[in-house]
Amino acid sequence: MSETINQTLSPDQATTLLEAQQAYFQQQHTRDLSFRKRQLQKLLQAVENFEPELTEAVQRDFRKSTFETFITEIGMLKVEIKHALKHLKKWTKPQVQGGLSLVNFPARNFLYQEPLGVSLIIAPWNYPILLALSPLIGAIAAGCCAVIKPSELTPHTSAVLKRLITSTFLPEYISLVEGGAETASELLSMPFNHIFFTGSSKVGQIVAKAAAEQMIPATLELGGKSPVIVHRDADIEVAARRVVWGKFLNAGQTCVAPDYVLVHREVHDAFVEALQVEVIKAYGDNIQQNEDYPRIISNKHYKRLEAMLQPDKVAFGGVCDELDLYISPTVMVGVAVEDAVMQEEIFGPVLPILSYDGINEIAPILNKLSHPLAFYVFSENRHFTNYFIENFPFGGGCINDVVAHLAEQQLPFGGMGKSGYGQYHGRYSVEAFSHRKGVMKKPTFLDVPFRYAPYGGKLKLMRQLFQWF
């Protein structure tokens, strides 16, 4: 495992960097559509050129396999950039809002997307490539400048990203700043035009407070306890296979990973058995030696996860090796809402199973652990699945799958409540880094004097006119 980055950014350095980007933005360079497309093309080429280095760096930081790095980070980035290049002109052109205005006839209404300015992107460690560069796609596409602060917990990846950004963009346009918490705090004290943060709810509160104190708009992509509901009519084998994939991908260190499962009591034992079968299929009998299975990012996170384990409730797994930062895929049964494993987002390879008999038993648990980032239901009953979609708040989710909705560029991704606010992906990334400016355009050939003073004798007629709208 690698050591963390301990560099710091001085106040003078932060001020100089921000002022340079503000000056560049004010020169209107970034607003031109052809400029934005060129920069996206440069980013795509850079990701392709640096792919071997990025893959090796992530492997060094927490032993993530080449396959997982490609499908969850580099491959997704390439798809997202190409999607933005294809649709950017449509996304950014002024949008006509309705037909002729009745209130202001004969006016017409338009929405203009205006870049917010210089954005600060604070990225987490769990997907260090994707979650640093995916928001950058939105910033570039919207016409913003950006400063990226990657995680200090993935120093090898951060170093490669630094070279990628430095060799691709002018520093007054896009910069990457390495460092730890002190650097992040220094950047958060600066008057950026927008902050995009991905990480824990605890740090998200700090970011939100810093943004609020300076009246800076912020996008917060956090987490939460994302549930999986497995009903008695679900395809148990498929549900188990997909839950195992989504839960133990990246050793459970995924913000939308299944956090806990509510399974109907009739299929509880069959589902737990199927989970064990699928874990063995995926990782074999000697999981610690399997190169497809990553490690926990740090000793601090390892200790937190180890403390959640209750040996008497472990159905299988529970093998821990602190020196190797290894925790095997673990399923716990007989779990109660009051247990330690249910008190916070797990963010690791531990999956608690709770059971229910009737749908009325589910609501109290969901309401207590409300506003998750993701929500998953396995059932063939449309009325059952729609009940959860229509009655419980969550960021986004899947029916009969997990995690995979992140790959859909047509869907917005983001949380609500404690799982964050704001959305991105596809056209929603452009919106995240833009202000939508409403403009009414009205000709002068018709100028009805009725609205102008003096108002004497006009109120009765005005009341009648307002009834038409």
QUIQUI-V940763 format. One record per residue. RES is the residue in one letter. SS is DSSP state (h for helix, s for strand, l for the rest). Layout:
res = (RES;RES)
ss = (SS;SS)
//
This chain:
res = (M;S;E;T;I;N;Q;T;L;S;P;D;Q;A;T;T;L;L;E;A;Q;Q;A;Y;F;Q;Q;Q;H;T;R;D;L;S;F;R;K;R;Q;L;Q;K;L;L;Q;A;V;E;N;F;E;P;E;L;T;E;A;V;Q;R;D;F;R;K;S;T;F;E;T;F;I;T;E;I;G;M;L;K;V;E;I;K;H;A;L;K;H;L;K;K;W;T;K;P;Q;V;Q;G;G;L;S;L;V;N;F;P;A;R;N;F;L;Y;Q;E;P;L;G;V;S;L;I;I;A;P;W;N;Y;P;I;L;L;A;L;S;P;L;I;G;A;I;A;A;G;C;C;A;V;I;K;P;S;E;L;T;P;H;T;S;A;V;L;K;R;L;I;T;S;T;F;L;P;E;Y;I;S;L;V;E;G;G;A;E;T;A;S;E;L;L;S;M;P;F;N;H;I;F;F;T;G;S;S;K;V;G;Q;I;V;A;K;A;A;A;E;Q;M;I;P;A;T;L;E;L;G;G;K;S;P;V;I;V;H;R;D;A;D;I;E;V;A;A;R;R;V;V;W;G;K;F;L;N;A;G;Q;T;C;V;A;P;D;Y;V;L;V;H;R;E;V;H;D;A;F;V;E;A;L;Q;V;E;V;I;K;A;Y;G;D;N;I;Q;Q;N;E;D;Y;P;R;I;I;S;N;K;H;Y;K;R;L;E;A;M;L;Q;P;D;K;V;A;F;G;G;V;C;D;E;L;D;L;Y;I;S;P;T;V;M;V;G;V;A;V;E;D;A;V;M;Q;E;E;I;F;G;P;V;L;P;I;L;S;Y;D;G;I;N;E;I;A;P;I;L;N;K;L;S;H;P;L;A;F;Y;V;F;S;E;N;R;H;F;T;N;Y;F;I;E;N;F;P;F;G;G;G;C;I;N;D;V;V;A;H;L;A;E;Q;Q;L;P;F;G;G;M;G;K;S;G;Y;G;Q;Y;H;G;R;Y;S;V;E;A;F;S;H;R;K;G;V;M;K;K;P;T;F;L;D;V;P;F;R;Y;A;P;Y;G;G;K;L;K;L;M;R;Q;L;F;Q;W;F)
ss = (l;l;l;l;l;l;l;l;l;l;h;h;h;h;h;h;h;h;h;h;h;h;h;h;h;h;l;l;h;h;h;l;h;h;h;h;h;h;h;h;h;h;h;h;h;h;h;h;h;h;h;h;h;h;h;h;h;h;h;h;h;h;l;l;l;h;h;h;h;h;h;h;h;h;h;h;h;h;h;h;h;h;h;h;h;h;h;h;h;h;h;h;l;l;s;s;l;l;l;l;l;l;l;l;l;l;l;s;s;s;s;s;s;s;s;l;l;s;s;s;s;s;l;l;l;l;l;l;l;h;h;h;h;h;h;h;h;h;h;h;h;h;l;l;s;s;s;s;s;l;l;l;l;l;h;h;h;h;h;h;h;h;h;h;h;h;h;h;l;l;l;l;l;s;s;s;l;l;l;l;h;h;h;h;h;h;h;h;l;l;l;l;l;s;s;s;s;s;l;l;h;h;h;h;h;h;h;h;h;h;h;h;h;l;l;l;s;s;s;s;s;l;l;l;l;l;s;s;s;s;l;l;l;l;l;h;h;h;h;h;h;h;h;h;h;h;h;h;h;h;h;h;l;l;l;l;l;l;l;s;s;s;s;s;h;h;h;h;h;h;h;h;h;h;h;h;h;h;h;h;h;h;h;l;l;l;h;h;h;l;l;l;l;l;l;l;l;l;h;h;h;h;h;h;h;h;l;l;l;l;h;h;h;s;s;s;l;l;l;s;s;l;l;l;l;s;s;l;l;s;s;s;l;l;l;l;l;l;l;h;h;h;l;l;l;l;l;l;l;s;s;s;s;s;s;s;l;l;l;h;h;h;h;h;h;h;h;h;l;l;l;s;s;s;s;s;s;s;l;l;l;h;h;h;h;h;h;h;h;h;h;l;l;s;s;s;s;s;s;l;l;l;l;h;h;h;h;l;l;l;l;l;s;l;l;l;h;h;h;s;s;l;l;s;l;l;h;h;h;h;h;h;l;s;s;s;s;s;s;s;s;l;l;l;l;l;l;l;h;h;h;l;l;l;l;l;l;l;h;h;h;h;h;h;h;h;l;l;l)
//
